[in-house]
Amino acid sequence: MKCASKMKMLEAVLTLILGKSQPNISVRAPDGGLFWGPQGPEVTRGHSLSILCCTEAQYQGGSFHLLFDGSNTTRTQSALNHSASFYIPELDHSHQGNYSCVYEVTVSRRAFNSTQTEPLTLFVKESLAPIIAAGVVSGLILLMVITAVFYLVQKKCFIATPQRTFREHSNSDEDENIYMNAVIRADQRDPSEEEDGDEEDYVNVREEMVHCSAAYEDDCVYQNHY
């Protein structure tokens, strides 16, 4: 009788204590990729995650239940030092949702549960690595295109410059050839032709002087006569 009374009293105490108690829930990312956003934790897809449930030291033993609104399955872990860890090895979008913990103690084959924790909303984000890699590849391709265009323009200018220089040298050589041909033709003229021309000019001048002298003498004779 006394044992039954003590058992009922214990059950009442456990119901009162656990009914008013509420476990704590938190997350931890062993390999990184965890960020705290305005609405809750954000974890990069592909990373691992541990969800921790703990309670104050009120009763030895017990277990924790992890509730997830995205699944009908409840995961259960025995309490160790009033806490339990639920490990997710690789996150994907199916793990996104609300999580909560419940602490349970069994006494005389009767389960006593705590109140459920406030839901913890978990967000699964895509990795930025592919986006960054795509940006780097695009930048490298753009750099290669710019370099190729610059090379082609430089090559075209390099080819055009020698052609223009060649034409300028060709024109200069033609002018020089014309000048040299003129000089050569002048140098090759027959000296005897020049002497004959000079002699003819000299004879013509003497004839003109003789005519002028004869005309002058006639004029003088005419004046003396009168």
Order of alpha helices (4+ residues) and beta strands (2+ residues): alpha-beta-beta-beta-beta-beta-beta-beta-beta-beta-beta-alpha-alpha
